[in-house]
Amino acid sequence: MKRSTLLIVGIVVALLGVAGLVFEQIPYDRDTASVEIGSMEMTAGVQEEADVPPLVAGAVLVVGLGMIGVGATRS
């Protein structure tokens, strides 16, 4: 990988790790039961949250910082 590419990817990965530590849950929408009556279809959307374990977010942050370090020292 090129040095600049490694730095950019490392910054993005590190920012994802910080975001995982700051926001401990990620909200997402999920469609549930769908009902068809004639030509009409109805679905119900449910908003759920996925937990981000702090250990995983910290590991992602460390990997990102490592990539930044390797990209910065590579010549």
C-alpha positions in Angstrom: 0.0 0.0 0.0 1.1 3.5 -0.6 2.0 5.7 2.4 -0.8 8.2 1.8 -3.4 5.4 1.4 -2.3 3.8 4.6 -2.6 7.1 6.4 -6.1 7.8 5.1 -7.4 4.3 5.9 -5.8 4.5 9.3 -7.4 7.8 10.1 -10.8 6.5 9.0 -10.4 3.3 11.1 -9.3 5.3 14.1 -12.3 7.6 13.8 -14.6 4.6 13.6 -13.0 3.3 16.8 -13.5 6.7 18.6 -17.1 6.8 17.3 -17.6 3.3 18.8 -16.4 4.4 22.2 -18.5 7.6 22.2 -21.7 6.1 20.8 -22.1 2.8 22.5 -25.2 1.8 20.5 -25.9 2.0 16.7 -29.6 2.5 15.8 -31.0 0.8 12.7 -34.5 0.2 11.3 -35.8 -3.3 10.6 -38.9 -4.2 8.7 -41.1 -6.8 10.4 -44.4 -8.5 9.6 -45.8 -7.7 6.2 -49.5 -8.1 5.4 -51.1 -8.2 2.0 -54.8 -7.4 1.6 -55.7 -7.5 -2.1 -53.3 -5.1 -3.9 -52.3 -3.3 -0.7 -49.3 -4.3 1.3 -48.4 -3.1 4.8 -45.2 -3.5 6.7 -44.2 -2.4 10.2 -40.8 -0.9 10.8 -39.1 -1.3 14.1 -36.2 0.7 15.3 -33.6 -1.4 17.1 -30.1 -0.7 18.5 -27.0 -2.8 18.2 -24.5 -2.6 21.1 -20.9 -1.8 20.3 -18.6 -3.5 23.0 -16.0 -1.1 24.3 -13.3 -3.7 23.9 -14.0 -4.0 20.2 -14.1 -0.2 19.7 -10.8 0.1 21.5 -9.2 -2.6 19.4 -10.4 -0.8 16.2 -8.9 2.4 17.5 -5.6 0.8 18.3 -5.5 -0.8 14.8 -6.2 2.5 13.2 -3.5 4.2 15.2 -1.1 1.5 14.3 -1.9 2.0 10.6 -1.3 5.7 11.0 2.1 5.0 12.7 3.2 2.5 10.0 2.1 4.9 7.2 3.9 7.8 8.8 7.2 5.9 9.3 7.2 4.1 5.9 9.4 5.7 3.3 
